[in-house]
Amino acid sequence: MTKRAVVKGLGTYAPPRILNNHDLERLVDTNDEWIVTRTGIRERHIAAPEETTADMAEKASRLALQEAGITGDDLDFIIVATNTPDTLFPSTAARLQARLADRPVGGVDLQAGCTGLIYAIEMASAMIQSGSYQRILVVGADKLSSITDYQDRTTAVLFGDAAGALVLEGHEDTEFGVLGSYLKADGRGGDLLSLPAGGSRLPASAATVEEGLHYLKMNGNETFRFAVKAMPEAVEEGLKRVGLTVEDMDLLVPHQANLRIIDAAVRRFNLDPDRVAINIERYGNTSVGTIPLALEDARREGRVHRGSVVVLVAFGAGLTWGSTIIRWGY
Ligand SMILES: CC(C)(COP(=O)(O)OP(=O)(O)OC[C@H]1O[C@@H](n2cnc3c(N)ncnc32)[C@H](O)[C@@H]1OP(=O)(O)O)[C@@H](O)C(=O)NCCC(=O)NCCS
């Protein structure tokens, strides 16, 4: 009998504080009209100074566990996709285990830029298929405001904070669940999007802080060019791997980095608006948080049904890109 990972629960969290485009006009030389036309973003949610990635991950995870009807003690493993862990170590996954479960549970952080959640779903799915794990909590959580330079107008307008979580569970001989995925990384483009200091390459020092190297750096134009190629490639190749085509796709849930990048994919595939999940205007780019937030909104709008073929697709630092294809329900 073959096992497949089905989605038993989905939960999301965005902090209550909202930073809108007019608030940003007071911080940097920008304006609402530029931000809306060039990115599609109107507002983003920003965590409180003391609120961490693990705090947001916990809130989303509790909702996902509740929907799945299980507790943290029922989990076999936790994967937290994040680019802004509470600390480099201990892992955010271990921190989360301590909050959710009374007994030890395997756990690991995964870093693959904004594609991290797609990677995490595939790894959890493969672990479940192997038969060694039955229930895995997959979390995407990022506090990008902690690495954003609010004096740099090219990045300050883009990012926000959020978390999303999925409970994956092994079911035997089912047509539902994670059907397959397409994952790629190409480090030759690594400098397009990076956090220069704080690692072994450039340990944090007074000089790195002075130069602002503890903030995210981005080449926006080149990243844009990469994204408009990578997203359609990942959609097509992911679907091909599971024997499906764009026509079979009921809902595309793209990483929300820039509305123009999403629109390019929509035009390429000639998709009706009801087949694409878009909520970038309210959250901005929350990295690994964007896909669960958009999926949850689409679900609330009644656009995700039992049997729906849902394609999650993302790109990000690394460079990384990829997709995963899920037949929703169980
Ligand atoms: C960053 C991004 C929005 C910039 O949009 P763009 O249309 O490429 O704009 P450009 O960088 O060419 O800049 C155009 C002009 O707007 C200016 N500008 C840049 N940011 C601005 C802002 N926030 N407000 C006002 N003007 C701004 C530039 O200085 C430039 O002015 P100039 O023509 O006088 O030199 C866009 O490139 C993008 O979204 N890239 C992908 C980023 C991404 O996805 N990152 C996350 C990956 S997970």
The ligand as an SDF file (V2000), in Angstrom:
LIG
                    3D

 48 50  0  0  0  0  0  0  0  0999 V2000
   11.4830   46.2840   -6.4720 C   0  0  0  0  0  0  0  0  0  0  0  0
   10.5170   46.5520   -7.5870 C   0  0  0  0  0  0  0  0  0  0  0  0
    9.1110   46.7830   -7.0480 C   0  0  0  0  0  0  0  0  0  0  0  0
   10.9550   47.8290   -8.3310 C   0  0  0  0  0  0  0  0  0  0  0  0
   10.0420   48.1070   -9.3530 O   0  0  0  0  0  0  0  0  0  0  0  0
   10.5690   48.5540  -10.7780 P   0  0  0  0  0  0  0  0  0  0  0  0
    9.3800   48.8330  -11.5860 O   0  0  0  0  0  0  0  0  0  0  0  0
   11.5310   47.5020  -11.2530 O   0  0  0  0  0  0  0  0  0  0  0  0
   11.2780   49.9010  -10.4550 O   0  0  0  0  0  0  0  0  0  0  0  0
   12.8050   50.2970  -10.7060 P   0  0  0  0  0  0  0  0  0  0  0  0
   13.6720   49.5950   -9.7160 O   0  0  0  0  0  0  0  0  0  0  0  0
   13.1330   50.1320  -12.1640 O   0  0  0  0  0  0  0  0  0  0  0  0
   12.7360   51.8050  -10.3430 O   0  0  0  0  0  0  0  0  0  0  0  0
   12.0130   52.7410  -11.1210 C   0  0  0  0  0  0  0  0  0  0  0  0
   12.1470   54.0950  -10.4720 C   0  0  0  0  0  0  0  0  0  0  0  0
   11.3740   54.0890   -9.2520 O   0  0  0  0  0  0  0  0  0  0  0  0
   12.2060   54.4800   -8.1720 C   0  0  0  0  0  0  0  0  0  0  0  0
   11.7730   53.7950   -6.9670 N   0  0  0  0  0  0  0  0  0  0  0  0
   12.2240   52.6210   -6.4680 C   0  0  0  0  0  0  0  0  0  0  0  0
   11.5680   52.3230   -5.3520 N   0  0  0  0  0  0  0  0  0  0  0  0
   10.6730   53.3060   -5.1460 C   0  0  0  0  0  0  0  0  0  0  0  0
    9.7010   53.5540   -4.1610 C   0  0  0  0  0  0  0  0  0  0  0  0
    9.4960   52.7250   -3.1390 N   0  0  0  0  0  0  0  0  0  0  0  0
    8.9400   54.6620   -4.2690 N   0  0  0  0  0  0  0  0  0  0  0  0
    9.1230   55.5210   -5.2770 C   0  0  0  0  0  0  0  0  0  0  0  0
   10.0350   55.3440   -6.2480 N   0  0  0  0  0  0  0  0  0  0  0  0
   10.7930   54.2540   -6.1820 C   0  0  0  0  0  0  0  0  0  0  0  0
   13.6040   54.1100   -8.6030 C   0  0  0  0  0  0  0  0  0  0  0  0
   14.5660   54.8530   -7.9080 O   0  0  0  0  0  0  0  0  0  0  0  0
   13.5670   54.4320  -10.0540 C   0  0  0  0  0  0  0  0  0  0  0  0
   13.7260   55.8120  -10.2250 O   0  0  0  0  0  0  0  0  0  0  0  0
   14.6150   56.4010  -11.4300 P   0  0  0  0  0  0  0  0  0  0  0  0
   13.8920   55.9430  -12.6690 O   0  0  0  0  0  0  0  0  0  0  0  0
   14.5630   57.8470  -11.1850 O   0  0  0  0  0  0  0  0  0  0  0  0
   15.9660   55.7780  -11.2740 O   0  0  0  0  0  0  0  0  0  0  0  0
   10.4970   45.3900   -8.6190 C   0  0  0  0  0  0  0  0  0  0  0  0
   11.7080   45.3510   -9.3200 O   0  0  0  0  0  0  0  0  0  0  0  0
   10.2710   44.0620   -7.9720 C   0  0  0  0  0  0  0  0  0  0  0  0
    9.2160   43.7900   -7.4150 O   0  0  0  0  0  0  0  0  0  0  0  0
   11.2610   43.1520   -8.0860 N   0  0  0  0  0  0  0  0  0  0  0  0
   11.1440   41.8250   -7.5150 C   0  0  0  0  0  0  0  0  0  0  0  0
   11.3810   41.8790   -6.0450 C   0  0  0  0  0  0  0  0  0  0  0  0
   11.0180   40.6100   -5.3660 C   0  0  0  0  0  0  0  0  0  0  0  0
   10.1870   39.8740   -5.8100 O   0  0  0  0  0  0  0  0  0  0  0  0
   11.6500   40.3760   -4.2260 N   0  0  0  0  0  0  0  0  0  0  0  0
   11.3540   39.2900   -3.3550 C   0  0  0  0  0  0  0  0  0  0  0  0
   11.7270   37.9830   -3.8890 C   0  0  0  0  0  0  0  0  0  0  0  0
   11.1230   36.6990   -2.8740 S   0  0  0  0  0  0  0  0  0  0  0  0
  1  2  1  0
  2  3  1  0
  2  4  1  0
  2 36  1  0
  4  5  1  0
  5  6  1  0
  6  7  2  0
  6  8  1  0
  6  9  1  0
  9 10  1  0
 10 11  2  0
 10 12  1  0
 10 13  1  0
 13 14  1  0
 14 15  1  0
 15 16  1  0
 15 30  1  0
 16 17  1  0
 17 18  1  0
 17 28  1  0
 18 19  1  0
 18 27  1  0
 19 20  2  0
 20 21  1  0
 21 22  1  0
 21 27  2  0
 22 23  1  0
 22 24  2  0
 24 25  1  0
 25 26  2  0
 26 27  1  0
 28 29  1  0
 28 30  1  0
 30 31  1  0
 31 32  1  0
 32 33  2  0
 32 34  1  0
 32 35  1  0
 36 37  1  0
 36 38  1  0
 38 39  2  0
 38 40  1  0
 40 41  1  0
 41 42  1  0
 42 43  1  0
 43 44  2  0
 43 45  1  0
 45 46  1  0
 46 47  1  0
 47 48  1  0
M  END
$$$$
